[in-house]
Amino acid sequence: MYHRTRWTPEKIKQRLELIAPLVYHKQKALSSFRYHESDGPLVPAPIGMNVDDSGWQEVNPNEYWGSWMQDFILRTTFVIPDEWGKGQPIALYLPVGEAGDFSHPEALAYIDGEPTPHATAIIRNFC
């Protein structure tokens, strides 16, 4: 009751909205994703730099995609702007769905054409 009287949830929400744009110093939107349904987790995934994804479905932000219990591959490309400099940490934010809708999501980033197992991709709920 004390928190309701003092409007604590509303105050926290307002403060979070105020600082949200300040979380990342620099931002760059990702291109639309390409979506491909897989025939299952044991089927080799079409990954790599030379995969032709031109026939895959294009998925834009805030768009419904996929189906229940479907294995899939998402692809996009991005270029880190030169003015960002080298050596600073970079977070890759992947807005690809609702929390709880995924089972063991994975991400593989290719940096300068090389698979980078140590790259960290942040898979977050958004949609």
Phi, psi and omega in degrees: 000322182302317181291325177296318181296322183268004177063031184304310181301320180293321178295316179298314179302315180296320179293319178297318177296327180291319184268345183308316180292347183265359184298315180250135181289320181228142181224150175214127181291145175278153173293165176303150177273156170253134186245133178222126178280134179263155178276007177143167184290343181267350179279130179303131182282140176283086180239168179118168184288333187263010180286131177274108180254016184296335179268359181282154178295137177271133181241123180258163179304144177062028181248144177285137179209158175079177178218169185298134175058035182257130170280142186207168175232134173244139179226146169202172176233157176208155177234129177281121182302141180302325183290351177285341179080166180255154175090352178269151180294144179230132177254134177256110183265119184248098180278088189240011177159189181266142176300139180092344179275351183246147174239111178058057178294146179230154176220140176232122179256136172258123178245121185054040176083000182248133175297136186239092183294340182266357177291139180256122176251134180264110179264114186239159177277129183192152173175000000 
